Amino acid sequence: MVVRLLHRAGARSAHLHLASLATIGLCVTLWVRAKTVDQEQRGNAERRALFVGLWPPTLWLIGDSLDNPSDLLG
């Protein structure tokens, strides 16, 4: 159902795969930036980077679902 709604909204597998790769870059950026903040805020900054790091597999799998026509007909 979600895949069908995304397809109707114009999202394609390449869009989700690109978003997945972009979140990997965002995660690395946040992680590097976490090393530059003071010790009191470092834990929160690292948790934020790890949270964003959980997004890529989800986005990639949604992109794979958009690529599979049987999921759209369903």
Secondary structure as a PSIPRED ss2 file (coil, helix, strand):
# PSIPRED VFORMAT (PSIPRED V4.0)

   1 M C   1.000  0.000  0.000
   2 V H   0.000  1.000  0.000
   3 V H   0.000  1.000  0.000
   4 R H   0.000  1.000  0.000
   5 L H   0.000  1.000  0.000
   6 L H   0.000  1.000  0.000
   7 H H   0.000  1.000  0.000
   8 R H   0.000  1.000  0.000
   9 A C   1.000  0.000  0.000
  10 G C   1.000  0.000  0.000
  11 A C   1.000  0.000  0.000
  12 R C   1.000  0.000  0.000
  13 S H   0.000  1.000  0.000
  14 A H   0.000  1.000  0.000
  15 H H   0.000  1.000  0.000
  16 L H   0.000  1.000  0.000
  17 H H   0.000  1.000  0.000
  18 L H   0.000  1.000  0.000
  19 A H   0.000  1.000  0.000
  20 S H   0.000  1.000  0.000
  21 L H   0.000  1.000  0.000
  22 A H   0.000  1.000  0.000
  23 T H   0.000  1.000  0.000
  24 I H   0.000  1.000  0.000
  25 G H   0.000  1.000  0.000
  26 L H   0.000  1.000  0.000
  27 C H   0.000  1.000  0.000
  28 V H   0.000  1.000  0.000
  29 T H   0.000  1.000  0.000
  30 L H   0.000  1.000  0.000
  31 W H   0.000  1.000  0.000
  32 V H   0.000  1.000  0.000
  33 R H   0.000  1.000  0.000
  34 A H   0.000  1.000  0.000
  35 K C   1.000  0.000  0.000
  36 T C   1.000  0.000  0.000
  37 V C   1.000  0.000  0.000
  38 D C   1.000  0.000  0.000
  39 Q H   0.000  1.000  0.000
  40 E H   0.000  1.000  0.000
  41 Q H   0.000  1.000  0.000
  42 R H   0.000  1.000  0.000
  43 G H   0.000  1.000  0.000
  44 N H   0.000  1.000  0.000
  45 A H   0.000  1.000  0.000
  46 E H   0.000  1.000  0.000
  47 R H   0.000  1.000  0.000
  48 R H   0.000  1.000  0.000
  49 A H   0.000  1.000  0.000
  50 L H   0.000  1.000  0.000
  51 F H   0.000  1.000  0.000
  52 V H   0.000  1.000  0.000
  53 G H   0.000  1.000  0.000
  54 L C   1.000  0.000  0.000
  55 W H   0.000  1.000  0.000
  56 P H   0.000  1.000  0.000
  57 P H   0.000  1.000  0.000
  58 T H   0.000  1.000  0.000
  59 L H   0.000  1.000  0.000
  60 W H   0.000  1.000  0.000
  61 L H   0.000  1.000  0.000
  62 I H   0.000  1.000  0.000
  63 G H   0.000  1.000  0.000
  64 D H   0.000  1.000  0.000
  65 S H   0.000  1.000  0.000
  66 L H   0.000  1.000  0.000
  67 D H   0.000  1.000  0.000
  68 N C   1.000  0.000  0.000
  69 P H   0.000  1.000  0.000
  70 S H   0.000  1.000  0.000
  71 D H   0.000  1.000  0.000
  72 L H   0.000  1.000  0.000
  73 L H   0.000  1.000  0.000
  74 G C   1.000  0.000  0.000
